[in-house]
Amino acid sequence: MPHVFTNGIRLAFDRHGRGERVLLIMGSSAAGRVWTLHQTPALAAAGYQAITFDNRGVPPSDEPPGRYSLDDLVADTKGLIEALGAAPCRIVGTSMGALIAQELAIRWPELVRCAVLISTKARSDPARTAHLRAYQVLAESGIELPRDFEASVLAFEMLSPATLNAPAQAELWLETIRQSVGGANRALGQSWADLTEDRREALRGVAAPCRVIAFSDDLVTPPHLGAEVADSIPDCDFVEIGSAGHFGYLERPAEVNAALLEFLSKNEVGP
């Protein structure tokens, strides 16, 4: 894969299609290629060039030891945009990737043309803070969970009951997750890449048009937290997609892609 050197590390990236560029930022512990299941084909077919990359901690990007802060990943992404000459950039981020996109829009507005923020939040509440801390404790412990156990827990955390209650879908998802979890695939340093303060006031200064996409059954970033982001950003609308969990962009790709492409089309300007 091609790569750039930025913020002291190497970031691997890839391009899909031709046209105006859209940068896709993946969530915690996942590779950029996850976008290629559904989102990059839709973007390429619509005439965009989709750029995906692997955040630090996910090979073939560098895996520096220690804990990564959200600031680390924001600086990495800023460097990637600058190295590719992609500013001002159309950005799509999910979960941790949406937090990165928000921080870019807050701190470097000249880098962000517009943004779609999937499964996002502006603050952490007690339940989500405890959930994150549990994963940090696990990362610090050095314990590697049995693959079947980890896959089952992840499925219940990330998928909608509509998916889990459909036997054929559930079996496929469980096997897919089981093949992707465990060991080196966990990107443990990313366990600390989260908000450290309430960002609602800071988001009020975002000038770029944005869209928040939330999923009705998302336990990690529930719709009410996403709605707070949409309410805080002056030019931002809110789309909620039903029967989907935190992995809604994979569970309900047609609905997500439609919302994504409609927003990008609505905000078309020159290159």
TITOR-138767 format. One line per 8 residues: number of its first residue (from 0); for each residue x, y negated, z negated of N, C-alpha, C, O. Coordinates in steps of 0.1 Angstrom, whole numbers, plus 5000, padded with zeros to 4 digits. Layout:
N
NUM> X:Y:Z:X:Y:Z:X:Y:Z:X:Y:Z | ...
END
This chain:
271
0> 5008:5012:5000:5000:5000:5000:5009:4988:5000:5020:4988:4994 | 5004:4977:5007:5011:4964:5005:5011:4959:4991:5002:4963:4983 | 5020:4950:4987:5020:4945:4974:5026:4931:4974:5032:4927:4983 | 5023:4924:4963:5029:4911:4960:5036:4912:4946:5032:4919:4938 | 5046:4903:4944:5052:4902:4931:5046:4889:4925:5048:4878:4931 | 5040:4890:4913:5035:4878:4907:5035:4880:4892:5033:4891:4887 | 5037:4869:4884:5036:4870:4870:5045:4881:4864:5041:4887:4854 | 5056:4883:4870:5066:4893:4866:5063:4908:4869:5070:4916:4864
8> 5052:4910:4877:5049:4924:4880:5046:4926:4895:5044:4916:4902 | 5045:4938:4899:5040:4941:4913:5026:4945:4913:5022:4953:4905 | 5018:4939:4921:5004:4942:4923:5002:4948:4937:5005:4942:4947 | 4996:4960:4937:4992:4966:4950:4978:4961:4955:4969:4961:4946 | 4977:4958:4967:4964:4954:4973:4962:4960:4986:4970:4967:4992 | 4949:4959:4991:4946:4964:5004:4935:4955:5010:4929:4947:5004 | 4934:4956:5024:4925:4947:5031:4915:4957:5039:4919:4967:5043 | 4903:4952:5040:4893:4960:5047:4885:4951:5056:4878:4941:5051
16> 4885:4953:5069:4877:4944:5078:4885:4932:5082:4896:4930:5078 | 4878:4924:5090:4884:4911:5094:4873:4900:5092:4861:4902:5093 | 4878:4888:5090:4869:4877:5088:4873:4869:5076:4884:4870:5071 | 4863:4861:5071:4866:4853:5059:4868:4862:5047:4861:4872:5046 | 4877:4858:5039:4882:4868:5028:4873:4867:5016:4869:4857:5011 | 4871:4879:5010:4864:4881:4997:4873:4889:4989:4877:4901:4992 | 4877:4884:4977:4885:4892:4967:4876:4899:4958:4868:4893:4951 | 4878:4912:4956:4870:4920:4947:4879:4924:4935:4890:4930:4937
24> 4875:4921:4923:4882:4924:4911:4875:4935:4903:4864:4933:4898 | 4882:4946:4901:4876:4957:4894:4876:4956:4879:4884:4948:4873 | 4868:4964:4872:4867:4964:4858:4878:4973:4851:4887:4978:4858 | 4877:4974:4838:4888:4980:4830:4890:4995:4834:4881:5003:4836 | 4903:4998:4835:4908:5012:4837:4905:5018:4851:4908:5029:4854 | 4898:5010:4860:4894:5016:4873:4903:5010:4884:4908:4999:4883 | 4905:5018:4894:4913:5014:4906:4905:5005:4915:4893:5007:4916 | 4912:4997:4923:4905:4989:4933:4898:4997:4943:4888:4992:4949
32> 4902:5009:4946:4896:5017:4956:4881:5021:4953:4874:5025:4962 | 4877:5019:4940:4863:5022:4937:4854:5013:4945:4843:5017:4949 | 4858:5001:4948:4850:4992:4957:4847:4998:4971:4838:4995:4977 | 4856:5007:4975:4855:5012:4989:4844:5022:4991:4841:5026:5002 | 4838:5027:4980:4827:5036:4981:4815:5029:4987:4808:5035:4996 | 4812:5017:4984:4800:5010:4988:4802:4996:4993:4796:4992:5003 | 4810:4988:4985:4810:4974:4987:4819:4970:4999:4814:4961:5007 | 4831:4975:5000:4839:4970:5011:4833:4974:5025:4834:4966:5034
40> 4827:4986:5027:4821:4988:5040:4810:4978:5043:4809:4974:5055 | 4802:4974:5033:4791:4965:5036:4797:4951:5039:4792:4944:5048 | 4807:4947:5032:4813:4934:5035:4820:4934:5049:4818:4924:5056 | 4827:4944:5052:4833:4945:5065:4823:4945:5076:4825:4938:5087 | 4812:4952:5075:4801:4952:5085:4795:4939:5086:4790:4936:5097 | 4795:4931:5076:4789:4917:5077:4799:4907:5082:4795:4895:5083 | 4811:4911:5085:4820:4902:5091:4830:4896:5082:4837:4886:5085 | 4832:4901:5070:4841:4896:5060:4854:4905:5060:4853:4917:5064
48> 4865:4900:5055:4876:4908:5051:4876:4909:5036:4878:4900:5029 | 4874:4922:5031:4874:4924:5017:4888:4928:5012:4895:4936:5018 | 4893:4921:5002:4906:4924:4996:4904:4931:4982:4898:4925:4974 | 4909:4942:4981:4909:4950:4968:4923:4951:4963:4933:4950:4970 | 4924:4952:4950:4938:4954:4944:4936:4962:4931:4925:4963:4925 | 4948:4967:4926:4948:4974:4913:4954:4965:4902:4965:4960:4904 | 4946:4962:4892:4951:4954:4881:4963:4961:4874:4965:4973:4876 | 4971:4953:4867:4982:4958:4860:4977:4970:4851:4967:4969:4845
56> 4985:4980:4850:4982:4992:4843:4976:5003:4851:4974:5014:4846 | 4972:5000:4864:4966:5010:4873:4975:5012:4884:4977:5003:4893 | 4982:5024:4885:4991:5026:4896:4984:5026:4910:4972:5030:4910 | 4990:5022:4921:5005:5019:4922:5009:5005:4917:5021:5002:4919 | 5000:4997:4912:5005:4984:4906:5014:4988:4893:5013:4999:4888 | 5022:4978:4889:5030:4981:4877:5022:4984:4865:5011:4979:4863 | 5028:4992:4856:5022:4995:4843:5032:4991:4832:5037:5000:4825 | 5033:4978:4829:5042:4974:4818:5037:4979:4805:5025:4980:4803
64> 5046:4983:4796:5041:4988:4783:5035:4977:4774:5036:4965:4777 | 5027:4982:4765:5021:4972:4755:5007:4969:4759:5001:4974:4768 | 5001:4959:4751:4988:4955:4753:4987:4943:4763:4996:4935:4764 | 4976:4943:4771:4974:4933:4781:4963:4924:4776:4952:4929:4772 | 4965:4911:4777:4954:4902:4773:4947:4898:4786:4951:4900:4797 | 4935:4892:4784:4927:4887:4795:4936:4877:4802:4935:4876:4815 | 4943:4869:4795:4951:4858:4801:4962:4865:4811:4964:4859:4821 | 4967:4876:4807:4977:4883:4816:4971:4886:4829:4976:4884:4840
72> 4959:4892:4829:4952:4896:4841:4947:4884:4849:4947:4885:4862 | 4943:4874:4843:4939:4861:4850:4951:4856:4857:4950:4852:4869 | 4963:4855:4850:4975:4850:4857:4979:4859:4868:4984:4854:4879 | 4978:4872:4867:4981:4881:4878:4972:4878:4890:4977:4877:4901 | 4959:4877:4888:4950:4874:4899:4952:4861:4905:4952:4859:4918 | 4955:4851:4897:4959:4838:4903:4971:4839:4912:4971:4833:4923 | 4981:4846:4908:4993:4848:4916:4990:4855:4929:4996:4852:4939 | 4981:4865:4928:4977:4872:4940:4970:4863:4950:4974:4863:4962
80> 4961:4855:4946:4954:4846:4955:4963:4836:4961:4963:4834:4973 | 4973:4831:4953:4982:4822:4958:4992:4828:4968:4995:4823:4979 | 4997:4840:4965:5006:4847:4974:5000:4851:4987:5007:4851:4997 | 4987:4853:4987:4980:4857:5000:4975:4845:5007:4969:4846:5018 | 4976:4833:5001:4971:4821:5007:4956:4821:5009:4951:4816:5019 | 4949:4827:4999:4935:4829:5001:4926:4818:4994:4914:4819:4995 | 4932:4808:4988:4924:4798:4981:4919:4788:4991:4925:4785:5001 | 4907:4782:4988:4898:4786:4978:4891:4800:4982:4887:4802:4993
88> 4889:4808:4972:4886:4822:4975:4872:4826:4971:4867:4821:4960 | 4865:4834:4979:4853:4840:4975:4856:4852:4966:4864:4860:4970 | 4850:4853:4955:4854:4863:4945:4842:4871:4941:4831:4866:4938 | 4843:4884:4940:4834:4893:4934:4841:4901:4923:4851:4907:4925 | 4836:4900:4910:4842:4908:4899:4831:4915:4892:4820:4911:4890 | 4835:4927:4886:4826:4934:4878:4833:4936:4864:4844:4940:4863 | 4825:4935:4854:4829:4937:4840:4842:4929:4837:4841:4917:4838 | 4853:4935:4833:4865:4928:4831:4869:4919:4843:4874:4908:4841
96> 4866:4924:4855:4869:4916:4867:4860:4904:4868:4865:4894:4873 | 4848:4904:4863:4840:4892:4862:4845:4882:4852:4845:4870:4854 | 4850:4887:4841:4857:4878:4831:4869:4871:4837:4871:4859:4834 | 4877:4879:4845:4888:4873:4852:4883:4862:4861:4889:4851:4861 | 4873:4865:4869:4868:4855:4878:4863:4842:4871:4865:4831:4876 | 4856:4844:4860:4851:4833:4853:4862:4824:4848:4862:4812:4849 | 4873:4830:4843:4884:4822:4838:4891:4815:4849:4895:4803:4847 | 4892:4821:4861:4898:4814:4872:4890:4802:4876:4895:4791:4878
104> 4876:4803:4876:4867:4792:4879:4868:4781:4869:4866:4769:4872 | 4870:4785:4856:4872:4775:4845:4885:4767:4846:4885:4755:4846 | 4896:4775:4848:4909:4769:4847:4915:4763:4860:4922:4753:4860 | 4912:4770:4871:4917:4766:4884:4906:4765:4894:4905:4774:4903 | 4897:4755:4893:4886:4755:4902:4890:4754:4917:4882:4758:4926 | 4902:4749:4920:4906:4748:4934:4909:4762:4940:4910:4763:4952 | 4909:4773:4932:4911:4786:4937:4898:4793:4940:4899:4804:4947 | 4887:4788:4936:4874:4796:4936:4864:4788:4945:4860:4777:4941
112> 4860:4794:4956:4850:4788:4964:4836:4791:4959:4828:4783:4958 | 4834:4804:4956:4821:4809:4950:4824:4822:4943:4835:4828:4946 | 4815:4827:4935:4818:4839:4928:4805:4847:4924:4795:4841:4921 | 4806:4860:4926:4795:4869:4921:4801:4876:4909:4811:4883:4910 | 4794:4875:4898:4798:4880:4885:4789:4891:4881:4777:4889:4878 | 4794:4904:4882:4786:4916:4880:4789:4921:4866:4800:4922:4862 | 4778:4924:4858:4780:4930:4844:4789:4921:4836:4800:4925:4832 | 4785:4909:4834:4794:4899:4827:4788:4894:4814:4777:4898:4810
120> 4796:4886:4808:4792:4880:4795:4801:4868:4792:4811:4866:4799 | 4796:4859:4783:4804:4847:4779:4809:4849:4765:4817:4841:4760 | 4804:4859:4758:4808:4861:4744:4806:4876:4741:4799:4883:4748 | 4811:4880:4730:4809:4894:4725:4800:4893:4712:4803:4885:4703 | 4790:4902:4711:4782:4903:4699:4788:4914:4690:4797:4921:4695 | 4782:4916:4678:4788:4925:4669:4789:4940:4675:4798:4947:4673 | 4778:4944:4682:4778:4957:4687:4788:4959:4698:4795:4970:4697 | 4790:4950:4707:4800:4952:4718:4814:4950:4712:4823:4956:4717
128> 4816:4941:4702:4829:4940:4696:4833:4953:4689:4845:4957:4690 | 4824:4960:4682:4827:4973:4676:4830:4983:4686:4839:4992:4684 | 4823:4983:4697:4825:4993:4708:4839:4991:4714:4846:5001:4716 | 4843:4979:4716:4856:4976:4722:4867:4980:4711:4877:4986:4715 | 4865:4977:4699:4874:4980:4689:4876:4995:4687:4887:5000:4685 | 4866:5003:4689:4867:5017:4689:4876:5022:4699:4884:5032:4697 | 4876:5017:4711:4885:5021:4722:4899:5016:4719:4909:5023:4723 | 4901:5005:4713:4914:5000:4709:4920:5010:4698:4932:5013:4699
136> 4912:5014:4689:4917:5023:4679:4921:5036:4685:4931:5042:4682 | 4913:5041:4695:4916:5053:4702:4929:5052:4709:4938:5061:4709 | 4931:5040:4716:4944:5038:4723:4956:5038:4714:4966:5043:4717 | 4954:5032:4702:4965:5031:4693:4968:5045:4687:4980:5047:4683 | 4959:5053:4686:4961:5066:4679:4969:5076:4687:4975:5085:4682 | 4970:5074:4701:4977:5083:4709:4970:5096:4712:4975:5105:4718 | 4957:5097:4707:4949:5109:4709:4944:5110:4723:4939:5100:4728 | 4945:5121:4729:4939:5123:4743:4927:5132:4741:4928:5144:4738
144> 4915:5127:4744:4903:5134:4742:4902:5145:4753:4907:5144:4764 | 4895:5156:4749:4892:5166:4759:4885:5160:4771:4876:5152:4769 | 4888:5164:4783:4883:5158:4795:4868:5159:4795:4861:5149:4799 | 4862:5170:4792:4848:5172:4792:4841:5163:4783:4830:5157:4786 | 4846:5161:4771:4840:5152:4761:4841:5138:4765:4831:5131:4765 | 4852:5134:4770:4853:5120:4775:4844:5117:4786:4838:5106:4787 | 4842:5126:4796:4834:5124:4807:4819:5123:4803:4812:5114:4808 | 4815:5131:4793:4801:5131:4788:4798:5118:4781:4788:5112:4784
152> 4807:5113:4773:4805:5101:4765:4805:5089:4775:4796:5080:4774 | 4814:5089:4785:4814:5078:4794:4801:5078:4803:4796:5067:4806 | 4796:5089:4806:4784:5090:4814:4772:5083:4806:4765:5075:4812 | 4771:5087:4793:4760:5081:4785:4762:5066:4783:4752:5059:4781 | 4775:5061:4783:4777:5047:4781:4775:5039:4793:4770:5028:4792 | 4778:5045:4805:4779:5037:4817:4767:5039:4827:4765:5030:4836 | 4759:5049:4825:4749:5052:4835:4735:5049:4829:4733:5049:4817 | 4725:5047:4838:4711:5045:4834:4705:5059:4831:4709:5069:4836
160> 4695:5058:4821:4687:5070:4819:4681:5076:4832:4679:5088:4833 | 4678:5067:4841:4672:5072:4854:4681:5081:4861:4677:5090:4868 | 4694:5079:4860:4704:5087:4866:4707:5100:4858:4707:5111:4863 | 4708:5098:4845:4711:5109:4836:4699:5119:4835:4701:5131:4833 | 4687:5114:4838:4675:5123:4837:4672:5130:4850:4662:5138:4851 | 4680:5127:4860:4678:5134:4873:4689:5145:4874:4701:5141:4877 | 4686:5157:4873:4696:5168:4872:4706:5168:4882:4718:5169:4879 | 4703:5167:4895:4713:5167:4906:4722:5155:4905:4734:5157:4907
168> 4716:5144:4903:4725:5132:4902:4734:5133:4889:4746:5129:4890 | 4728:5137:4878:4737:5138:4866:4748:5148:4868:4759:5145:4863 | 4746:5159:4874:4756:5169:4876:4767:5163:4885:4779:5165:4882 | 4764:5156:4895:4774:5150:4904:4782:5139:4897:4794:5139:4898 | 4775:5131:4890:4782:5120:4882:4791:5126:4872:4802:5121:4871 | 4787:5136:4864:4795:5142:4854:4808:5148:4860:4818:5146:4854 | 4807:5154:4871:4819:5160:4877:4828:5149:4882:4840:5150:4881 | 4822:5139:4888:4830:5128:4894:4838:5121:4882:4849:5118:4884
176> 4831:5118:4872:4837:5112:4860:4848:5121:4854:4858:5116:4850 | 4845:5134:4853:4854:5143:4847:4867:5143:4855:4878:5145:4849 | 4866:5142:4868:4878:5142:4876:4886:5129:4875:4898:5129:4879 | 4880:5118:4870:4887:5105:4870:4892:5101:4857:4899:5091:4856 | 4888:5108:4846:4892:5103:4833:4904:5111:4828:4908:5122:4833 | 4910:5106:4817:4920:5114:4809:4934:5110:4813:4937:5105:4824 | 4943:5112:4803:4957:5110:4806:4961:5097:4811:4957:5086:4806 | 4969:5097:4822:4975:5085:4827:4964:5076:4834:4967:5064:4836
184> 4952:5081:4836:4942:5073:4843:4935:5063:4834:4927:5055:4839 | 4939:5063:4821:4931:5055:4812:4935:5040:4811:4928:5032:4805 | 4947:5036:4816:4951:5023:4816:4949:5017:4802:4942:5007:4800 | 4956:5023:4792:4953:5019:4778:4956:5005:4775:4949:4999:4766 | 4966:4999:4782:4969:4985:4779:4957:4975:4781:4957:4964:4775 | 4948:4979:4790:4937:4970:4793:4926:4970:4782:4917:4962:4783 | 4928:4979:4772:4918:4979:4761:4917:4966:4754:4907:4964:4747 | 4927:4957:4755:4927:4945:4748:4924:4933:4757:4924:4921:4753
192> 4921:4936:4770:4918:4925:4779:4903:4921:4778:4895:4926:4786 | 4900:4913:4769:4886:4909:4766:4885:4895:4761:4896:4889:4758 | 4873:4889:4761:4871:4876:4755:4876:4875:4741:4874:4884:4733 | 4882:4864:4737:4886:4861:4723:4878:4850:4717:4879:4847:4705 | 4869:4844:4725:4861:4833:4720:4848:4832:4728:4847:4838:4739 | 4839:4824:4723:4827:4821:4731:4830:4812:4742:4835:4801:4739 | 4827:4816:4755:4831:4807:4766:4819:4800:4772:4821:4794:4783 | 4808:4799:4766:4796:4793:4772:4799:4778:4774:4795:4773:4785
200> 4805:4771:4765:4807:4757:4767:4817:4755:4778:4815:4745:4787 | 4828:4763:4779:4837:4761:4790:4831:4764:4803:4835:4757:4813 | 4822:4773:4804:4815:4776:4817:4807:4765:4822:4804:4764:4834 | 4803:4756:4813:4795:4744:4818:4803:4735:4827:4797:4727:4835 | 4816:4737:4827:4824:4729:4836:4827:4735:4850:4834:4729:4858 | 4822:4747:4852:4825:4754:4865:4817:4747:4876:4805:4745:4875 | 4825:4744:4887:4819:4737:4898:4814:4746:4909:4806:4743:4917 | 4820:4758:4910:4818:4767:4921:4804:4773:4920:4800:4776:4908
208> 4796:4775:4931:4784:4782:4930:4786:4797:4926:4796:4803:4931 | 4778:4802:4918:4779:4815:4912:4766:4823:4912:4755:4817:4913 | 4767:4836:4912:4755:4845:4910:4759:4855:4900:4770:4862:4901 | 4751:4857:4890:4753:4868:4880:4744:4879:4884:4732:4877:4886 | 4749:4891:4885:4741:4903:4887:4742:4912:4874:4753:4916:4870 | 4731:4915:4869:4730:4923:4856:4721:4935:4859:4714:4936:4869 | 4723:4945:4851:4716:4958:4853:4708:4961:4840:4712:4959:4829 | 4695:4965:4843:4685:4966:4832:4690:4975:4821:4686:4973:4809
216> 4697:4986:4824:4701:4996:4814:4715:4995:4810:4721:5005:4805 | 4722:4984:4812:4736:4982:4809:4738:4981:4794:4733:4971:4788 | 4744:4990:4787:4747:4989:4773:4759:4981:4770:4760:4975:4759 | 4769:4980:4779:4782:4974:4776:4780:4959:4778:4785:4951:4769 | 4774:4954:4789:4771:4940:4791:4756:4939:4794:4753:4937:4806 | 4747:4939:4784:4733:4939:4787:4728:4926:4794:4735:4916:4793 | 4717:4927:4800:4712:4915:4808:4711:4902:4800:4714:4891:4806 | 4708:4902:4787:4707:4889:4780:4721:4882:4779:4721:4870:4779
224> 4732:4890:4779:4745:4884:4778:4748:4878:4792:4755:4867:4793 | 4745:4885:4803:4747:4880:4816:4739:4867:4818:4743:4858:4825 | 4726:4867:4813:4718:4855:4815:4724:4843:4808:4722:4832:4813 | 4731:4845:4797:4738:4834:4791:4748:4828:4800:4750:4815:4800 | 4755:4836:4807:4765:4831:4817:4758:4823:4828:4763:4811:4831 | 4748:4828:4833:4740:4821:4844:4735:4808:4839:4734:4798:4846 | 4730:4808:4826:4724:4795:4820:4735:4785:4818:4733:4773:4818 | 4748:4789:4816:4758:4780:4813:4765:4774:4825:4768:4762:4824
232> 4766:4781:4836:4772:4776:4848:4762:4767:4855:4751:4772:4858 | 4765:4755:4859:4755:4746:4865:4749:4751:4877:4736:4750:4879 | 4756:4756:4886:4751:4761:4899:4752:4777:4900:4761:4782:4906 | 4743:4783:4893:4744:4798:4891:4729:4803:4890:4721:4798:4883 | 4727:4814:4898:4714:4821:4896:4716:4835:4891:4728:4839:4888 | 4706:4842:4888:4706:4854:4880:4698:4865:4887:4686:4862:4890 | 4703:4876:4889:4696:4887:4896:4698:4899:4886:4709:4903:4882 | 4686:4905:4883:4686:4917:4875:4681:4929:4883:4671:4928:4889
240> 4689:4940:4883:4686:4952:4891:4682:4963:4881:4689:4966:4872 | 4670:4969:4884:4665:4979:4875:4671:4993:4877:4677:4996:4887 | 4668:5001:4867:4672:5016:4867:4687:5017:4870:4691:5025:4878 | 4695:5009:4864:4710:5009:4866:4717:5006:4853:4712:4998:4845 | 4728:5012:4850:4736:5009:4838:4749:5001:4842:4749:4994:4852 | 4759:5002:4834:4771:4994:4836:4777:4997:4850:4784:4989:4856 | 4776:5009:4855:4781:5013:4868:4770:5010:4879:4770:5017:4889 | 4762:5000:4877:4751:4998:4886:4755:4995:4900:4748:4998:4909
248> 4767:4990:4902:4772:4987:4916:4774:5000:4923:4775:5001:4936 | 4776:5011:4916:4777:5025:4922:4764:5032:4921:4761:5040:4930 | 4756:5030:4911:4743:5037:4910:4732:5031:4920:4724:5038:4926 | 4733:5018:4922:4723:5011:4930:4730:5002:4941:4728:4990:4941 | 4738:5008:4949:4747:5000:4958:4739:4992:4968:4743:4981:4972 | 4728:4998:4973:4720:4990:4983:4715:4977:4978:4716:4967:4984 | 4710:4977:4965:4705:4965:4959:4716:4955:4956:4714:4943:4958 | 4727:4961:4951:4738:4952:4948:4744:4946:4960:4746:4934:4961
256> 4746:4954:4971:4752:4948:4983:4742:4938:4989:4747:4928:4995 | 4729:4940:4989:4720:4930:4994:4721:4917:4986:4721:4906:4993 | 4722:4918:4973:4723:4905:4965:4737:4899:4968:4738:4886:4968 | 4747:4907:4969:4760:4901:4972:4761:4894:4986:4766:4883:4986 | 4756:4901:4996:4757:4895:5009:4748:4883:5011:4751:4873:5018 | 4736:4883:5005:4727:4872:5005:4733:4859:4999:4732:4848:5004 | 4740:4862:4988:4747:4850:4981:4758:4845:4990:4759:4833:4992 | 4767:4854:4995:4778:4849:5003:4773:4842:5016:4779:4831:5020
264> 4762:4847:5022:4757:4840:5034:4752:4827:5030:4753:4817:5038 | 4745:4826:5019:4739:4813:5015:4750:4802:5012:4748:4790:5012 | 4762:4807:5009:4773:4798:5005:4784:4798:5016:4796:4795:5013 | 4780:4801:5028:4790:4800:5039:4794:4786:5042:4786:4777:5043 | 4807:4784:5043:4813:4771:5047:4825:4775:5056:4827:4787:5059 | 4833:4765:5060:4844:4768:5068:4854:4777:5061:4854:4778:5049 | 4865:4782:5069:4875:4790:5063:4884:4783:5053:4893:4789:5047
END
